[in-house]
Amino acid sequence: MKQLKINPQVYDDLLSIKEFISEDSLEEAQRVIGKILDDIE
């Protein structure tokens, strides 16, 4: 299994996106971040 290395700025941006979406739905936030990471790979 390969390991994805994410630039610290990108990581911070992903956390910000997750926090924003989590205000409405934690499950949706996790789904969106998972989709973004899958697409990056």
SULZIDA-V773818 format. One record per backbone hydrogen bond with DSSP energy under -0.5 kcal/mol. NH is the residue of the N-H (numbers start at 1). CO is the residue of the C=O. E is the energy in kcal/mol with one decimal. If there is no record, write none. Layout:
((NH:CO:E) (NH:CO:E))
//
This chain:
((6:4:-0.6) (11:7:-2.4) (12:8:-2.3) (13:9:-2.2) (14:10:-2.6) (15:11:-2.2) (16:12:-2.1) (17:13:-2.5) (18:14:-2.6) (19:15:-2.7) (20:16:-2.3) (21:17:-2.5) (22:18:-2.5) (23:19:-0.8) (23:20:-0.9) (24:21:-1.9) (25:21:-2.3) (29:25:-2.0) (30:26:-2.4) (31:27:-2.1) (32:28:-2.7) (33:29:-2.4) (34:30:-2.3) (35:31:-2.4) (36:32:-2.5) (37:33:-2.6) (38:34:-2.4) (39:35:-2.5) (40:36:-2.0) (41:37:-1.8))
//
